[in-house]
């Protein structure tokens, strides 16, 4: 991966995290930061796992968007499920 692909992936993952945070806006800035970090981590992990397994339904340049999107959503939904009691 090259630098523009990394920057584009970071921007897309940031949008995923921010949109997920806005879907349930009962949080603090710490929760926003947690959503962003988990979106970045899930995006990167999903991209690499998707490349390793050959799961490439949708590519955007060097980014495996299908795997990255699934990874980001798994990380964000997992955080939401684990913190469900606190988010009420």
C-alpha positions as a Markdown table, in Angstrom:
| # | Residue | x | y | z |
|---|---|---|---|---|
| 1 | Unk | 0.0 | 0.0 | 0.0 |
| 2 | Unk | 1.1 | 3.5 | -0.7 |
| 3 | Unk | 0.7 | 6.7 | 1.3 |
| 4 | Unk | -2.4 | 8.0 | -0.6 |
| 5 | Unk | -4.2 | 4.7 | -0.1 |
| 6 | Unk | -3.4 | 4.8 | 3.7 |
| 7 | Unk | -4.7 | 8.4 | 3.9 |
| 8 | Unk | -7.8 | 7.5 | 2.0 |
| 9 | Unk | -8.4 | 4.5 | 4.2 |
| 10 | Unk | -8.0 | 6.6 | 7.3 |
| 11 | Unk | -10.5 | 9.2 | 6.0 |
| 12 | Unk | -13.0 | 6.5 | 5.1 |
| 13 | Unk | -12.5 | 4.8 | 8.5 |
| 14 | Unk | -12.9 | 8.1 | 10.3 |
| 15 | Unk | -16.2 | 8.7 | 8.4 |
| 16 | Unk | -17.4 | 5.2 | 9.5 |
| 17 | Unk | -16.5 | 5.9 | 13.1 |
| 18 | Unk | -18.1 | 9.4 | 13.1 |
| 19 | Unk | -21.3 | 8.2 | 11.5 |
| 20 | Unk | -21.6 | 5.3 | 14.0 |
| 21 | Unk | -21.1 | 7.8 | 16.8 |
| 22 | Unk | -23.8 | 10.1 | 15.4 |
| 23 | Unk | -26.2 | 7.2 | 15.2 |
| 24 | Unk | -26.2 | 7.0 | 19.0 |
| 25 | Unk | -25.3 | 10.5 | 20.2 |
| 26 | Unk | -25.5 | 9.9 | 23.9 |
| 27 | Unk | -21.8 | 9.8 | 24.4 |
| 28 | Unk | -18.9 | 12.0 | 25.4 |
| 29 | Unk | -15.8 | 12.9 | 23.5 |
| 30 | Unk | -14.1 | 9.8 | 24.9 |
| 31 | Unk | -16.8 | 7.7 | 23.2 |
| 32 | Unk | -16.2 | 9.5 | 20.0 |
| 33 | Unk | -12.5 | 8.8 | 20.2 |
| 34 | Unk | -13.2 | 5.1 | 21.0 |
| 35 | Unk | -15.5 | 4.9 | 17.9 |
| 36 | Unk | -12.8 | 6.4 | 15.7 |
| 37 | Unk | -10.0 | 4.2 | 17.0 |
| 38 | Unk | -12.1 | 1.1 | 16.7 |
| 39 | Unk | -13.1 | 2.1 | 13.2 |
| 40 | Unk | -9.5 | 2.6 | 12.2 |
| 41 | Unk | -8.4 | -0.7 | 13.8 |
| 42 | Unk | -11.3 | -2.7 | 12.3 |
| 43 | Unk | -10.8 | -1.1 | 8.9 |
| 44 | Unk | -7.1 | -2.0 | 8.8 |
| 45 | Unk | -7.6 | -5.5 | 10.2 |
| 46 | Unk | -10.5 | -6.1 | 7.8 |
| 47 | Unk | -8.5 | -4.9 | 4.8 |
| 48 | Unk | -5.6 | -7.2 | 5.7 |
| 49 | Unk | -7.7 | -10.2 | 6.5 |
| 50 | Unk | -9.7 | -9.6 | 3.2 |
| 51 | Unk | -6.5 | -9.6 | 1.3 |
| 52 | Unk | -5.2 | -12.7 | 3.0 |
| 53 | Unk | -8.4 | -14.7 | 2.4 |
| 54 | Unk | -9.0 | -13.3 | -1.1 |
| 55 | Unk | -12.3 | -11.7 | -0.1 |
| 56 | Unk | -12.3 | -8.8 | -2.6 |
| 57 | Unk | -15.8 | -7.9 | -3.7 |
| 58 | Unk | -15.1 | -4.2 | -3.9 |
| 59 | Unk | -11.7 | -2.6 | -4.3 |
| 60 | Unk | -11.0 | 1.1 | -4.3 |
| 61 | Unk | -7.5 | 1.4 | -5.7 |
| 62 | Unk | -5.2 | -0.6 | -3.3 |
| 63 | Unk | -7.9 | -0.7 | -0.6 |
| 64 | Unk | -10.0 | -3.8 | -0.1 |
| 65 | Unk | -13.2 | -1.9 | 0.7 |
| 66 | Unk | -15.4 | -5.0 | 1.3 |
| 67 | Unk | -13.1 | -6.5 | 3.9 |
| 68 | Unk | -12.3 | -3.2 | 5.4 |
| 69 | Unk | -16.0 | -2.2 | 5.7 |
| 70 | Unk | -16.9 | -5.5 | 7.3 |
| 71 | Unk | -14.0 | -5.3 | 9.7 |
| 72 | Unk | -14.9 | -1.8 | 10.7 |
| 73 | Unk | -18.6 | -2.7 | 11.2 |
| 74 | Unk | -17.7 | -5.7 | 13.3 |
| 75 | Unk | -15.5 | -3.7 | 15.6 |
| 76 | Unk | -18.0 | -0.9 | 16.0 |
| 77 | Unk | -21.0 | -3.2 | 16.5 |
| 78 | Unk | -19.0 | -5.3 | 18.9 |
| 79 | Unk | -18.2 | -2.2 | 20.9 |
| 80 | Unk | -21.9 | -1.2 | 20.9 |
| 81 | Unk | -23.0 | -4.7 | 22.1 |
| 82 | Unk | -20.4 | -4.9 | 24.8 |
| 83 | Unk | -21.2 | -1.4 | 26.1 |
| 84 | Unk | -25.0 | -1.7 | 25.7 |
| 85 | Unk | -25.7 | -1.2 | 29.4 |
| 86 | Unk | -23.7 | 2.0 | 29.6 |
| 87 | Unk | -25.2 | 3.5 | 26.4 |
| 88 | Unk | -28.8 | 3.5 | 27.7 |
